[in-house]
Amino acid sequence: SLALDAGNEFIAAPPGEDQRGFNRIARSQIDIGAVEFQGNVLVVNTQFDLVDGDTSSIAALLQDLGADERVSLREAVLAANNTPGGNIIRFSPILDNQVITITLAGAPENAGLAGDLDILDDLTIEGNGAQATRIDATDLLDRVFDIHPNTVASISGVSVSGGVLKEGDYGGGILVNSSTLTLQDVEVSGNEARSGGGIAVVAATDDAVLNIERSEIVRNTASNSGGGITALSGTKDVTATTHVVESTIRDNEADSGGGIYHHSVFGSTSALLIDASTLSNNDAVGPDGRGGGILNVAATGGGLFSTSALMISNTTVSGNASSIDGGGIFNQAVDPADRAVVELRNVTVAENAAIAGGGIFNATYGVIDELHNTILADNTA
């Protein structure tokens, strides 16, 4: 179209948004007309969860927004799934401080038509800040985001809450399923699942990577393991890698692994790296509760031996509690040939509580490889 990038904002200063609430200048130059072409950028401008536009591609949705003439978050995800390449979803400022609800229920499926938001292709979701862009799935009885295998996704500047998996499964807020997800400046709170109340990163068919930066994982619950995060590798020769940097994991609860449950099995490898972060006031409350802050386990499966490596630096682990062992950290290898290794550098482990090992409980075949410049103080058992 001759109207693309053909306007001049210096002749007549335009408003910040076009007629639909999209960014007025989406590319290098303003367009002529009332509607700004967004290219591979979609801007969500309704808080409601509905699909009445053409989501066969991003271009099709921009041409046919449906009766409401708005773009919902679900419509944006569906259209991005159907448009190959790394697409971007942003949020209009008109939604700031409103709750973007995920409510469209239906039969279980993996296309994102109902229930959780299935991300099937590389995607970046950029919010306007965790307190401004709030995504909530309360009453949906499903998780919020499902990152499908071999997908690379990035989510920033949003809060993710209200995901509930009453039937069990992994990842009440977000599931990273043999895929890669980066979270920046995100709050994941008030979600619930059997394992990974807030987030689950699972290396099943392929490697899985979760990067968490400047984020908060708070007040999530798991009926079994990993109140805040579950990181699990479960297939021979795959690896689950979790990086937590400059983040806070607090006030989460599970039977075991109140803050984080980190587990490898069936000849796989799992690595959990935490730097410049805080793990506090997480609880392992089950009758066999272990690892109030972190539970690190490597387990044999099918005759194959596994490795779970936990490396923590410049971090505080405090105020966590376990009903049995390891108020701060619990570490175990199930078989002598498994490797459950812990390395702590510049770490404070303080004021944690358990029946045994208030600060750290190193169980059978676990290895504390290094304690460098680390303080263990005021833990109780």
C-alpha positions in Angstrom: 0.0 0.0 0.0 1.2 3.5 -0.8 -0.1 4.6 2.6 2.5 2.5 4.5 5.2 4.7 6.1 4.0 7.6 3.9 2.8 10.0 6.6 4.7 12.9 8.3 4.1 13.2 12.0 5.9 16.6 12.0 3.3 18.2 9.9 0.4 17.3 12.1 1.2 15.7 15.5 -0.7 12.4 15.7 -2.2 10.8 18.8 -0.3 8.0 20.5 -2.7 5.4 19.1 -4.7 4.8 15.9 -8.4 4.4 15.7 -8.2 0.8 17.1 -5.9 1.6 20.0 -2.8 0.3 18.3 0.5 2.1 18.4 0.4 5.1 16.0 3.9 4.6 14.7 4.6 0.8 14.5 7.5 0.8 12.2 10.0 3.5 10.9 7.4 6.1 9.9 3.7 6.9 10.5 1.2 5.6 7.9 -1.4 7.7 6.2 -5.0 7.1 7.4 -6.8 6.2 10.6 -5.3 2.7 10.9 -1.6 2.0 11.4 -0.2 -1.2 9.9 1.5 -3.2 12.6 3.5 -5.8 10.5 4.4 -8.8 12.7 3.4 -6.8 15.9 0.0 -7.3 17.4 -1.3 -5.0 20.1 -3.9 -6.4 22.5 -6.5 -3.8 23.2 -9.3 -5.6 25.0 -9.2 -7.3 28.4 -11.9 -9.9 27.4 -11.1 -13.4 26.3 -13.0 -13.9 23.0 -12.3 -14.9 19.4 -14.4 -13.3 16.7 -11.7 -12.1 14.3 -9.8 -14.0 11.6 -6.9 -15.6 13.3 -5.6 -17.5 10.3 -2.6 -15.1 10.3 -1.6 -11.8 11.7 -2.3 -10.1 8.4 -5.8 -11.7 8.3 -6.6 -10.6 11.9 -5.5 -7.0 11.1 -7.9 -7.0 8.2 -10.8 -8.7 10.0 -10.9 -7.9 13.7 -14.4 -9.2 14.2 -17.5 -7.5 15.5 -15.8 -6.0 18.5 -13.1 -4.4 16.4 -10.6 -5.3 19.0 -7.7 -7.8 19.5 -7.9 -10.1 22.5 -4.8 -11.8 23.9 -6.1 -15.2 22.7 -6.7 -13.8 19.2 -3.2 -12.5 19.1 -1.7 -15.8 20.2 -3.7 -17.8 17.7 -2.8 -15.4 14.8 0.9 -15.5 15.8 0.8 -19.3 15.9 -0.4 -19.2 12.3 2.2 -16.8 11.2 5.7 -18.3 10.9 8.6 -16.5 12.4 9.3 -14.6 15.6 6.2 -12.4 16.2 5.6 -9.9 18.9 2.5 -9.2 21.1 2.2 -6.0 23.0 -0.5 -4.3 25.1 -2.2 -1.0 24.6 -1.8 1.4 27.5 -5.6 1.5 27.7 -5.4 -1.9 29.5 -3.0 -0.7 32.1 -4.2 -1.7 35.6 -7.0 -3.7 34.2 -7.1 -7.5 34.5 -6.8 -9.4 31.2 -8.9 -12.4 31.9 -8.5 -15.9 30.4 -11.9 -17.3 30.7 -12.8 -19.2 27.4 -13.3 -22.8 28.6 -13.8 -25.8 26.4 -12.8 -29.4 25.8 -9.1 -30.1 26.3 -7.0 -29.3 23.2 -3.6 -28.0 22.3 -4.4 -25.3 19.7 -5.3 -22.5 22.1 -8.9 -22.3 21.0 -10.0 -22.7 24.6 -8.5 -23.2 28.0 -4.8 -22.2 28.4 -2.9 -20.1 25.8 -0.9 -22.6 23.7 2.2 -21.1 22.2 3.1 -23.1 19.1 5.7 -20.9 17.4 8.4 -18.5 18.4 6.9 -15.5 20.2 7.7 -12.5 22.2 5.1 -11.1 24.6 5.9 -7.6 26.0 3.8 -6.1 28.7 3.8 -2.7 30.2 5.1 -3.8 33.7 4.0 -6.6 36.0 1.7 -4.2 37.9 0.2 -2.7 34.8 -0.3 -5.8 32.6 -2.1 -8.4 34.6 -3.1 -11.8 33.0 -5.4 -13.9 35.1 -7.0 -17.3 34.6 -9.1 -17.5 37.8 -12.1 -19.9 37.4 -10.7 -21.3 34.1 -9.4 -24.5 35.8 -6.5 -24.6 33.4 -3.0 -23.1 33.4 -2.3 -19.7 31.8 0.5 -20.4 29.2 1.6 -23.7 27.6 4.9 -23.3 25.7 5.0 -26.2 23.2 8.0 -28.3 22.2 10.7 -26.8 20.1 9.4 -23.3 20.6 11.4 -20.3 21.8 9.3 -17.7 23.7 9.9 -14.6 25.7 7.5 -13.0 28.2 8.3 -9.7 29.9 6.5 -7.0 31.9 3.4 -9.0 32.9 1.9 -10.8 35.9 0.6 -14.3 35.4 -1.9 -15.5 38.0 -5.0 -17.7 38.7 -3.9 -20.8 36.8 -5.3 -23.9 38.4 -4.9 -27.6 37.4 -7.3 -29.4 39.6 -6.7 -32.7 37.8 -3.0 -32.5 38.4 -0.4 -32.2 35.7 2.6 -29.7 35.6 2.7 -25.9 35.6 -0.2 -24.1 37.1 0.9 -20.8 35.7 3.2 -21.7 32.9 4.4 -25.0 31.4 7.7 -25.0 29.5 7.4 -28.3 27.6 10.7 -29.3 25.8 11.0 -25.7 24.8 12.7 -22.4 25.8 11.2 -19.6 27.8 12.7 -16.4 29.1 10.9 -14.4 31.7 12.0 -10.8 32.4 10.3 -8.5 34.9 7.5 -10.9 35.4 5.4 -11.9 38.5 4.0 -15.4 38.6 1.7 -15.6 41.6 -1.4 -17.4 43.0 -1.2 -20.5 40.7 -1.8 -24.1 41.5 -0.9 -27.5 40.1 0.2 -31.0 41.2 3.8 -30.1 40.4 5.2 -26.7 39.6 2.4 -24.6 41.0 3.9 -21.5 39.4 6.1 -22.8 36.6 7.1 -26.3 35.4 10.0 -26.7 33.0 10.0 -30.3 31.7 12.5 -31.9 29.3 10.5 -34.8 27.9 11.0 -35.2 24.2 13.8 -32.6 23.9 15.9 -30.2 26.0 14.1 -27.5 28.0 15.4 -24.2 29.1 13.9 -21.6 31.5 15.5 -18.3 32.1 14.1 -16.1 34.9 15.4 -12.5 35.3 14.4 -9.8 37.6 11.1 -11.6 38.4 9.1 -12.8 41.3 7.6 -16.3 41.8 5.3 -15.9 44.8 2.4 -17.5 46.6 2.0 -20.5 44.3 0.9 -24.0 45.5 1.6 -27.5 44.5 -0.3 -30.5 45.9 2.8 -32.7 45.3 6.1 -31.0 44.5 7.5 -27.6 43.5 5.3 -24.9 44.9 7.1 -22.2 43.0 9.0 -24.1 40.2 9.4 -27.7 39.1 12.4 -28.4 36.9 12.4 -32.0 35.6 14.3 -33.9 33.0 12.8 -37.3 32.4 14.2 -38.9 29.2 17.6 -40.3 28.3 20.1 -37.8 27.0 17.9 -34.7 27.4 18.6 -31.8 29.7 16.5 -29.3 31.7 18.3 -26.1 32.4 16.9 -23.4 34.7 18.6 -20.0 35.3 17.3 -17.7 38.0 19.0 -14.3 38.2 18.1 -11.3 40.3 14.8 -12.8 41.2 12.7 -13.6 44.3 11.1 -17.0 45.0 9.0 -16.7 48.2 5.9 -17.8 50.0 5.3 -20.9 47.9 4.1 -24.2 49.3 4.2 -27.9 48.3 4.4 -31.3 49.9 8.1 -31.3 48.9 10.3 -28.6 47.3 8.3 -25.7 48.6 10.2 -23.1 46.5 11.8 -25.3 43.8 11.7 -29.0 43.0 14.7 -30.0 40.9 14.7 -33.6 39.6 16.4 -35.8 37.0 15.6 -39.4 36.1 16.0 -42.0 33.4 19.5 -41.1 32.4 18.9 -37.4 32.0 20.6 -34.3 33.2 19.2 -31.3 35.0 21.0 -28.1 36.0 19.6 -25.3 38.3 21.7 -22.2 38.5 20.6 -19.4 40.9 22.5 -16.1 41.1 21.8 -12.8 43.0 18.4 -13.9 44.2 16.4 -14.6 47.3 14.5 -17.8 48.3 12.5 -17.1 51.4 9.5 -18.3 53.4 8.8 -21.3 51.2 7.3 -24.4 52.9 7.4 -28.1 52.3 4.4 -29.2 54.3 3.7 -32.8 53.3 3.9 -35.8 55.7 7.3 -36.5 54.1 8.1 -32.9 53.3 11.6 -32.2 52.3 13.3 -29.2 50.9 11.5 -26.1 52.1 13.5 -23.9 49.9 14.9 -26.3 47.3 14.8 -30.1 46.8 17.5 -31.4 44.5 17.3 -35.1 43.5 18.9 -37.4 41.0 17.1 -40.7 40.5 17.8 -43.9 38.6 15.2 -45.0 36.1 15.2 -47.9 33.7 18.8 -48.8 34.8 20.0 -45.4 33.6 21.8 -43.0 35.9 21.0 -39.3 36.2 22.6 -36.0 37.2 21.1 -33.0 39.0 23.4 -30.1 39.5 22.5 -27.2 41.8 24.7 -24.2 41.7 23.9 -21.1 43.8 25.8 -17.9 44.1 25.4 -14.4 45.7 22.0 -15.5 47.1 20.1 -15.7 50.3 18.1 -18.8 51.4 16.2 -17.8 54.5 13.0 -18.4 56.5 12.1 -21.6 54.6 10.7 -24.6 56.4 10.2 -28.3 55.9 8.1 -30.8 57.9 10.8 -33.4 57.8 14.3 -32.7 56.3 16.1 -29.8 54.7 14.5 -26.6 55.7 16.6 -24.6 53.3 18.0 -27.2 50.9 17.6 -31.0 50.6 20.0 -32.9 48.3 19.9 -36.6 47.4 21.0 -39.1 44.8 18.9 -42.3 44.9 21.7 -44.6 43.6 25.5 -44.3 44.1 25.9 -43.9 40.3 23.5 -41.0 40.2 24.9 -37.5 40.8 23.2 -34.9 43.0 25.7 -32.2 43.4 25.4 -28.9 45.2 27.8 -25.9 45.0 27.3 -22.7 47.0 29.4 -19.6 46.5 28.7 -16.4 48.5 25.4 -17.7 49.8 23.7 -17.1 53.1 21.5 -20.0 54.4 19.8 -18.6 57.6 16.8 -19.0 59.8 15.4 -22.1 58.0 13.8 -24.9 59.9 13.1 -28.6 59.7 13.1 -31.7 62.0 16.5 -32.6 60.5 18.9 -30.4 58.6 17.4 -27.0 59.3 19.7 -25.3 56.8 20.9 -28.1 54.5 20.2 -31.9 54.6 22.5 -33.9 52.4 20.9 -37.3 52.1 22.2 -40.6 50.7 24.8 -40.3 47.9 24.3 -36.6 47.7 27.5 -34.5 47.2 28.2 -31.0 48.6 30.9 -30.2 46.1 31.8 -26.7 47.4 30.8 -24.2 50.1 32.8 -21.1 49.3 32.4 -17.9 51.4 29.0 -19.2 52.6 27.2 -18.5 55.9 25.0 -21.1 57.6 23.4 -19.4 60.6 20.4 -19.5 62.9 18.9 -22.6 61.3 16.9 -24.8 63.5 16.2 -28.6 63.6 
